[in-house]
Amino acid sequence: MDRRTAVFFALSSLLLGGTFVAAKAGLEYFPPLLFVALRFDVAAVVMVVYVVATSTRAELLPRSAGDVGSVLATGVLVIGLSNAFLFVGQQYATSAVASIVFSLNPVLTPMFAAVLLSNERLSARGAIGIALGLVGVSLVVSPDPATLLGGDAIGRTILFVGAVSGALGAVLIRRIETGLSSTVRIAWGLPLAAILSHGLSWSAGESAASIAWTTEALLALAYVSLFAGVLAYVAYFSLIDSAGATRANLVFYVVPVVSTVGGWALLDESVPPLAIVGFLTIFAGFAVLGSESIDVPGAVRTSSNRLSKAMSNGVSSRIRAEVSSPDDPVSSSEETRGYRSD
């Protein structure tokens, strides 16, 4: 992971994690689907203005079926349906349950990737790292077993469908060959997600008259639109391009951590001691996953080969020095060249 990828990962985790806190606060003032639609309205305007000002016409226009497919996967699956199911599901489930269900995203992504992508198969070490991360997430949110097993199944089912939509969309984006940048894909995807969300809101019978326009409502809308919308999506889709769908969706392991800390700081929610153990377990999972990029046996073999070669070259130089006459200019010259070459 280079510095640029690390920055994208940190921003995605932080900003997307705050979505749960802001969404839970905003649902007191907005109908869920209309809340999502308004969020995408604001984000779409900002994003379109930005890409029009910074991109050429050739960079903006989709020119192939792959370009169109990547826009559809972005707008419909990753942004539109994923968030619609998230906001609706949070009406029927607690934030802890919502966090842990959406944290199944890194588990779902390798399943889709194994079928749709040939270069993102999960190794045994990667499976161990993901399992550790999932255990850590469970400890962080510390859900009540009665809530998970005997609570409202509707909310959990809706949230699970949202996680499936996001995971499938991320893998499809990686699979589809497109010439559009991630920023341009978001600029096309956000209006598409807004239209989809408005249609779902209208079909559900939601009304703008039911919105309570308070300061808290405006702050929640501003956060989910600009920070968890524009900035988070730019970082997240750039992460998919640079790190791949499987590793990019590991941000959803950090999301419950951010949500827990945010709820403690902003909503006076307590952080259970078990959450500390969860944090450490998640970091252990990341360490295992990160070790996949380091070929320890290969590094040892390479170092051993270099050491053997250096020792062999050193012995050869000493032998040449002993058998050559110091008064022989040719021999001295050859020895010098041989030493420099070694």
N, C-alpha and C positions, 0 to 999 in steps of 0.2 A: 504494500500500500504506500503510494507516494504521498507527498504533502497535499497535493490538490485533491486526491481522493479522500484523504482523511478529513479535510475541511468540509467536503460535500457530505460525508458521513455524519460529522458532528452537527452541521446545520440541519440536515434532514431529521436526525434524532431529536434535537432540541425543539425545532419548530413543529414537527408532526406530533411530538409528545404533548405539547401545549394544546393541541386541538381538543383532546378529551376534556381538559379543564374548561376551556372556552365554550365548547359545545354544550357541556352539561350546564354551564351558567346561562348560555343563550337560550336553551330550550324552555326556560321559564318565561320567555318573552315572545318567542317565535314558534309557529308550527314547524315541525321538523323539515319537511321537504321544501317548504318556502324559505326556510332558513338556509338550506343548502343552495337553493336557486339564487337567492340574493347574494350569497357568498360568491358564487361564480360570476354573477353579473359584475360586481365590483372588481374582482380579480381579472376578468376578461378585458375590461376597459383598460386597466393599467397595463396588462401584458401586451395587448394589441398596440397600444400607443408606443410602448418601448420597442417592440420588434420592428414596427414600421419606421421608427426613427433611426434604428441601428442596422437594418438589413436592407439589401438590395431587392429589387423585384424578383430576380432569378432565385434568390435564397428563400423568398416567401412562398412562392407558388408550388404546390404539389405537381409533379410532372410524371409520376408513374403510379402503377397500382400499389407498389410498396409504400410510396409516400402516403397515399390515401389510407391504406391499411394501418399504417403506424398512427395516423391521426385518429382513426376510429378506435383503435386499441387504447390510445391515451385518453380520449374524451369520453368514450362510453364505459370502458371497463375500469381503468385505473382511477380516473377522476370522478366520473359521473355516478355509476352504479355503486362503486365502493363507498363513496361518501353518503349517498342516499341511504343505503342499508345501515351505515354506521349511525347516522343521526336518528333514523327511525328506531333502530334497535336499542339505542340508549334510553328511549322512553320506557322500555320494559325491563331493563337490566341495569345493574349498578355499574359505576365506572370501573370497578375492579374486574367484573366479569367481561365488560367490553374490552378492556385492555388485554386480558389473557386470551380471549377469542381471537382478536386481531393479531396477537403474537403468534398464532398458528401460521401466519403468512410465511415465515422462513421455512416452515416444515412443508407447506403446500407447494412452495415455489420449486424445490428440487424434484418433487413428484412430476410437475408439469414439464420441468426442464429435462428430466430423464426421457420423456416421450418426444418433446419438440426440439430439444437442443442436443447436438452431439458433443459439444465442447464444455458442457457444464454438468457432467455426471458427478454425483456426490461420492466421495471416497469414504472408507470406513472411518478414517480420522475425522473427516468433515461431519459424518453422522454423529460421532461422539460429541463433537463441539456443539452441534445444534441441540442435541439432547440435554447437554449441560445448560445451555442457554434457556431452554424451555423450562427446566427444573428451577432455574434462577428466577424466571418470570413468575412462576407459580408461587415462589416464596415471597417475592416482592409484593405482589398484589394480595397475597395470603387470603384467598377467597374462602368464604364459608362453604364447606362441603354441601350443606343443605341447600345453599343457594345454587350451587353448580349442578347438583344432581336432582333436586326436587323443586327448584324454583320455576320461574316462568320460561317454558321452553320456546315460546314464540320469540322472545328477545334474543336468546342465544342462537336460534336458527337464523334469524335475520342477520345478526352480526357475522355468523359463519359464512353466509352467502356473500356478504361484503368482502370478507377476507379472501374467499375463493376468487371473486371478481378481480381484486387487486393483484393477486398472485398470477392468475392466468394472463391478465393484461401485461404485466411486467415481462413475462416470458415471451409473449407474442411480439412485444416491441423489440426484444433482443433477437428474435428469429427473423423478423421481416427486414428485408434489405431496403433501406431508404436513404435518400440524399438530404433529407431535412435534418437540421440541427434539433437538439432536444428543446431549445428555447422556442423555436418556430412551431414544433409539434404542440407545445403547451399553449401557444397563442391560438392555434387552431382548435385544440382540444377543449379549452375552457368555455368558449361560446357554445360548442357542441354539448358540453356537460350542462351548461346553464339552460339551454333549450330543453334537454332531456328532463332536468329537474323541475322546470316550470310545468312541463307536460304531466309529470307524475304528481306534482302538487295540485294541479287543476283536476286531474282524474280522482284524486283522493278527497276533493271537496274542501281543500284549505282556502282560507280567505285572508287577504291582507288586513282586513278590519280587525282581526284578532291579535295583531301585533301590538305589543306595548312598547312604545318608543321611549325608553328610559336611557339614562346615561350608561347604565350597565349593559343594556341591549346594544347600544352603539359600539361600546368597547369590545364586546364579544364578537360582533359582526366585523369590526375592523381587524381584529386579530385573525379570525379564521379566513378572512378575505385576503389580506395583504401579507401577513407573516406566515400563517399556515397555508396560505394559498399561493401567492406569487413566489415568494422567496423559497418556501419549502419545496414547491414543485420544481423550480429551477435546479435546486440542489439535488433533489431526489432523482430526477430523470437524467441529470448529468452523471450521477453516481451509477445508474444503470448502464449508461454508455461506457463508462470507464472501468467499472468493476464487474459487470455482469449482473443478471437478474438475481441469481441465488445469493451472492454476497451483498448486493444492494438491499435486499429485503431483510437483512439482519438488523437494519435500523429498527424494525418492529420489536426486537428484543429490548432495545433501549427505551422505546416509547413508554412502557409501563413505569420504568424508573423515573422518567421525566414527569409523567402524570402523577405519580405518587408524591414526588418532591413538590410539584406545583400545587397539588391539592393541599399539602401541608402548609406551604407558604402563603397561598392566596385564599384558601377556603377553610383554614384552620382544621384540616384533617390530620389525625395523628399518624405517625409512621411507626408501625410495630417493629420490635427488635428483630423479628424474623426477616424483615425486609433487608437489614444489613447483610445477613447471610446470603440473601438472594442476590444482592449487588455483587458480592464476591464470587458467587457461583456463575453469574453472567460473565464476569471478567475472565473466569477460568475457561468458559466456553469460547470466548473470543481468542484467548491465548492458544487453545488447541487448534482452532480454525486458522489462526495466523501462522501457526507452525507449518501448515501445508505448503506455504510458499518458500520454506527453507528446506532444501534437500540436505539433511545432515549427513547421511552416509556418503552422498556424492561429494559434499564439501570435504569430508575426511579423506576420501580417495584422491581428490584433486590435490589437497595439501600434501599427502604422502608422496604422490607422483612428483610434485615439484621439488620436495625435499630430496628424494632419491636422485633426481636429475641434477640438482645442485651439487650434491655430494659427489656424484660421478664426474661431473665437469671439474670439480675441484681436484680430485685425484688425478685426472688426466693432465691438468695444468702442471701439477707437481712433477709428474713423470717426465713431461716434455722439458721442464726446467732442468731436471737432473741429467738427462741424456744429451742436452744441447750444450755446445761450447759457448762460454761467455764471450769469447773473442770472435765468434762467428757472427758477422753482422746479419746474415740472412736468417740464421736461427733465432737471433734475438728479435728480429723484426717479426718473424712468424709467430713467436711466442707472445709478443705484445698484441698482435692482431687477434690471436686465439683467445687471450685473456679478455680483451674487450668484447669479443663476440660472445664469450660465455657470460 
